[in-house]
Amino acid sequence: MTDPLDFSGKLIVITGVGRAGQVGEAVALAFAQRGATLALLDVQPAEVEARAAWLIAQGFAATAHVANLADADAAKAAADQVVQQTQAQFGGQVHAVICAAGGFGITGPISDADPAAWSKQFMINLETAFGATRAFLPAVRAAKGSFVYFGSVAALPGGSPKGMAAYAAAKSGVLTLMRAVAAEEKPYGVRANAVAPTAVRTAANLADMGDKTEYVERESVADVIAFLASALARNVSGQVITLA
C-alpha cells in the first residue's frame, strides 16, 4: 500500500525558510524526510541558501530562490524560475505551496500604534501570502495541488488581539485569502487550508516571550501541514486547524 504521507517525486514550495530555528525550517525538514523535492523561497539570499545547503548536506533535494514575495512582479519571476529550474533538475509538478513567510509584531494599543508598524505587519504576513498565491497558482492548478497558509489563534473568534491588533488583522486577511482560494479554485481541483497555532517554540519567540509561555512545538506544526498537503486531506479545503 502506498504511504499517503510519502511525497517522493513531488515538488513542495515553502516560503519564509531563511532563518535557522524558525517554523519554516522545521516544515522543510518534515517534507524532505518524507521524500519531497523542495524549493525554498526567502527575501534573504545568504539565509535561504544556507537552509538549502543544510538540507542538501543531509542528502535531501532542495533549491534556494531569492524573492520579495510582497512585490507581485518579483514573486511571479521567482515562481517562473522555480518551475523552470526544478522541473529541469528534478522533474515533477508543484504539489503544494506552503506560505510560511511572515512575522509577529507587538504594535501596542491602537490609540498609540505606529502606522508604519501596522503597514509592516500587513506587508510581511498578508502581502507575501497573496504574492506567493498569485504567482504559483497556474502551477498548482496544473498539478491539482494545494496551498497551506499560516494564520493565528489571535485572528480567530475568541482570540485575544490586545496589543497585537495589526498582526491579528493581517492574519485574519490571510485566513480570508485562504477561504477565497478554496472557493475560487475548487473547480480546478485546488485545495487551500491553514494552520493557526498559538505561540510556537522558536528562538525568536523564546527571546520575546520567555520560557513560561505554553508553546506548540515546531515539529507538531510541520506534521499538521504535511497532513494538509497529503492525499489524506484530499477532501479537506477551506479549513483552519488550530494548534494549542
C-alpha positions as CSV (number, residue, x, y, z in Angstrom):
1,M,0.0,0.0,0.0
2,T,1.3,3.5,-0.9
3,D,2.0,5.7,2.1
4,P,-0.2,8.8,1.7
5,L,2.4,10.9,3.5
6,D,5.2,9.9,1.1
7,F,6.0,12.9,-1.1
8,S,8.6,11.2,-3.2
9,G,8.7,12.8,-6.7
10,K,6.6,15.8,-5.6
11,L,7.8,19.4,-5.5
12,I,6.9,21.4,-2.4
13,V,7.4,25.1,-2.4
14,I,8.0,26.7,1.0
15,T,8.2,30.4,1.6
16,G,9.9,32.1,4.5
17,V,12.6,29.5,5.1
18,G,15.5,31.8,5.7
19,R,16.2,31.9,9.4
20,A,17.5,28.9,11.2
21,G,15.4,27.7,14.1
22,Q,12.1,29.0,12.8
23,V,9.0,27.2,11.8
24,G,9.7,27.2,8.1
25,E,12.9,25.2,8.7
26,A,11.0,22.5,10.6
27,V,8.4,22.4,7.8
28,A,11.1,22.0,5.2
29,L,12.8,19.1,7.1
30,A,9.4,17.4,7.6
31,F,8.7,17.3,3.9
32,A,12.3,16.4,3.0
33,Q,12.2,13.4,5.4
34,R,9.0,12.3,3.6
35,G,10.8,12.3,0.2
36,A,9.8,15.7,-1.2
37,T,11.9,17.8,-3.5
38,L,11.9,21.3,-2.0
39,A,12.0,24.8,-3.5
40,L,12.8,27.3,-0.7
41,L,12.0,31.0,-1.1
42,D,13.1,33.9,1.1
43,V,14.0,37.5,0.8
44,Q,17.4,37.0,2.5
45,P,19.9,35.4,0.0
46,A,22.5,34.1,2.4
47,E,20.0,32.6,4.8
48,V,17.8,30.8,2.2
49,E,21.0,29.4,0.5
50,A,22.2,28.2,3.9
51,R,18.9,26.4,4.6
52,A,19.1,24.7,1.2
53,A,22.7,23.7,1.8
54,W,21.8,22.3,5.2
55,L,19.2,20.1,3.7
56,I,21.4,19.0,0.8
57,A,24.1,18.1,3.2
58,Q,21.7,15.6,4.7
59,G,21.0,14.0,1.4
60,F,17.8,15.8,0.5
61,A,16.8,17.6,-2.7
62,A,16.4,21.4,-2.3
63,T,16.9,24.6,-4.3
64,A,17.2,28.1,-2.9
65,H,15.4,31.1,-4.6
66,V,15.5,34.7,-3.5
67,A,12.3,36.8,-3.8
68,N,10.5,39.6,-2.2
69,L,7.1,38.0,-2.3
70,A,5.3,41.2,-1.3
71,D,6.3,42.5,-4.7
72,A,3.9,40.9,-7.2
73,D,6.3,41.1,-10.2
74,A,9.2,39.7,-8.1
75,A,7.0,36.9,-6.9
76,K,5.9,36.0,-10.4
77,A,9.5,36.0,-11.6
78,A,10.6,33.7,-8.7
79,A,7.7,31.3,-9.4
80,D,8.7,31.1,-13.1
81,Q,12.3,30.4,-12.0
82,V,11.3,27.7,-9.5
83,V,9.1,25.9,-12.0
84,Q,11.7,26.0,-14.8
85,Q,14.7,25.2,-12.7
86,T,13.2,22.4,-10.5
87,Q,11.4,20.7,-13.4
88,A,14.6,20.7,-15.4
89,Q,16.7,19.5,-12.5
90,F,14.2,17.1,-10.7
91,G,11.1,16.9,-12.8
92,G,7.6,16.8,-11.3
93,Q,4.9,19.4,-10.7
94,V,4.3,21.8,-7.9
95,H,2.3,19.6,-5.5
96,A,1.9,22.2,-2.7
97,V,2.9,25.8,-1.7
98,I,3.4,26.3,2.0
99,C,3.1,30.1,2.7
100,A,5.3,30.3,5.9
101,A,6.7,33.8,5.2
102,G,5.6,36.2,7.8
103,G,6.4,37.6,11.2
104,F,5.0,38.5,14.6
105,G,4.9,42.0,16.0
106,I,3.6,43.8,19.0
107,T,2.2,47.1,17.9
108,G,0.7,48.2,21.2
109,P,-2.7,49.9,21.8
110,I,-4.4,51.1,18.7
111,S,-4.5,54.6,20.2
112,D,-0.7,54.7,20.1
113,A,0.0,52.5,17.2
114,D,2.6,53.5,14.6
115,P,1.1,53.4,11.1
116,A,4.4,52.2,9.7
117,A,4.4,49.2,12.1
118,W,0.8,48.4,11.0
119,S,1.8,48.5,7.4
120,K,4.8,46.3,8.0
121,Q,2.6,43.5,9.6
122,F,0.3,43.5,6.6
123,M,3.3,43.5,4.2
124,I,5.2,40.6,5.8
125,N,2.1,38.5,6.5
126,L,-0.7,39.2,4.1
127,E,1.1,40.6,1.0
128,T,3.6,37.9,0.9
129,A,0.9,35.2,1.1
130,F,-1.0,36.9,-1.7
131,G,2.1,37.3,-3.8
132,A,3.0,33.7,-3.5
133,T,-0.5,32.5,-4.2
134,R,-0.9,34.6,-7.3
135,A,2.5,33.7,-8.6
136,F,2.2,29.9,-8.1
137,L,-1.5,29.5,-8.9
138,P,-1.0,28.4,-12.5
139,A,1.5,25.7,-11.5
140,V,-0.7,24.5,-8.6
141,R,-3.7,24.3,-10.9
142,A,-1.8,22.2,-13.4
143,A,-1.0,19.7,-10.6
144,K,-4.4,20.0,-8.9
145,G,-2.3,20.8,-5.8
146,S,-2.9,22.8,-2.6
147,F,-1.9,25.8,-0.6
148,V,-1.3,25.8,3.1
149,Y,-1.2,29.1,5.0
150,F,-0.2,30.3,8.4
151,G,-3.0,32.0,10.4
152,S,-3.0,32.6,14.2
153,V,-5.4,32.0,17.1
154,A,-5.3,35.7,17.6
155,A,-7.2,36.1,14.4
156,L,-10.0,33.6,15.3
157,P,-13.2,34.3,17.3
158,G,-12.3,34.2,21.0
159,G,-8.7,35.1,20.3
160,S,-7.1,38.0,22.1
161,P,-5.6,40.6,19.7
162,K,-4.9,43.0,22.5
163,G,-1.6,44.8,21.8
164,M,-1.1,42.9,18.6
165,A,-4.1,44.2,16.5
166,A,-2.0,44.7,13.4
167,Y,-0.7,41.1,13.4
168,A,-4.1,39.7,14.2
169,A,-5.7,41.8,11.4
170,A,-3.1,40.7,8.9
171,K,-3.6,37.1,9.8
172,S,-7.4,37.5,9.5
173,G,-6.6,38.7,6.0
174,V,-4.5,35.5,5.4
175,L,-7.4,33.3,6.5
176,T,-9.8,35.2,4.2
177,L,-7.4,34.8,1.4
178,M,-7.2,31.0,2.1
179,R,-11.0,30.7,2.1
180,A,-11.2,32.7,-1.2
181,V,-8.7,30.4,-2.8
182,A,-10.5,27.3,-1.6
183,A,-13.8,28.6,-3.1
184,E,-12.5,30.0,-6.3
185,E,-10.1,27.2,-7.2
186,K,-12.3,24.3,-6.3
187,P,-13.4,23.8,-9.9
188,Y,-9.7,23.4,-10.8
189,G,-9.1,20.7,-8.2
190,V,-7.0,23.1,-6.0
191,R,-7.4,22.9,-2.2
192,A,-6.4,25.6,0.4
193,N,-6.2,25.3,4.2
194,A,-4.5,27.0,7.1
195,V,-2.9,26.2,10.4
196,A,-3.5,28.6,13.4
197,P,-1.1,27.9,16.2
198,T,-0.7,29.6,19.5
199,A,2.9,30.6,20.3
200,V,5.4,28.3,18.5
201,R,8.6,27.3,20.3
202,T,11.3,29.2,18.3
203,A,14.4,31.0,19.4
204,A,12.8,34.4,18.5
205,N,9.6,33.7,20.5
206,L,11.5,32.4,23.5
207,A,13.5,35.7,23.4
208,D,10.3,37.8,23.1
209,M,8.0,35.9,25.5
210,G,10.2,33.9,27.8
211,D,10.1,30.3,28.8
212,K,6.9,30.5,30.9
213,T,4.7,30.6,27.8
214,E,3.0,27.4,26.8
215,Y,4.4,26.7,23.3
216,V,3.5,24.5,20.4
217,E,6.5,22.6,19.1
218,R,7.7,23.4,15.6
219,E,7.6,19.7,14.6
220,S,3.9,19.5,15.6
221,V,3.0,22.4,13.2
222,A,5.1,20.7,10.5
223,D,3.3,17.4,10.9
224,V,-0.1,19.0,10.5
225,I,1.0,20.9,7.4
226,A,2.3,17.7,5.9
227,F,-1.1,16.1,6.5
228,L,-2.9,19.0,4.9
229,A,-0.7,18.8,1.8
230,S,-1.2,15.0,1.5
231,A,-3.7,12.7,0.0
232,L,-5.1,12.1,3.5
233,A,-6.6,15.6,3.3
234,R,-7.9,15.2,-0.3
235,N,-11.4,16.2,0.9
236,V,-10.3,18.9,3.2
237,S,-10.4,22.5,1.9
238,G,-11.2,25.9,3.3
239,Q,-10.4,24.8,6.9
240,V,-8.4,26.3,9.7
241,I,-6.6,23.8,12.0
242,T,-5.8,25.3,15.4
243,L,-2.8,24.1,17.4
244,A,-2.6,24.8,21.1
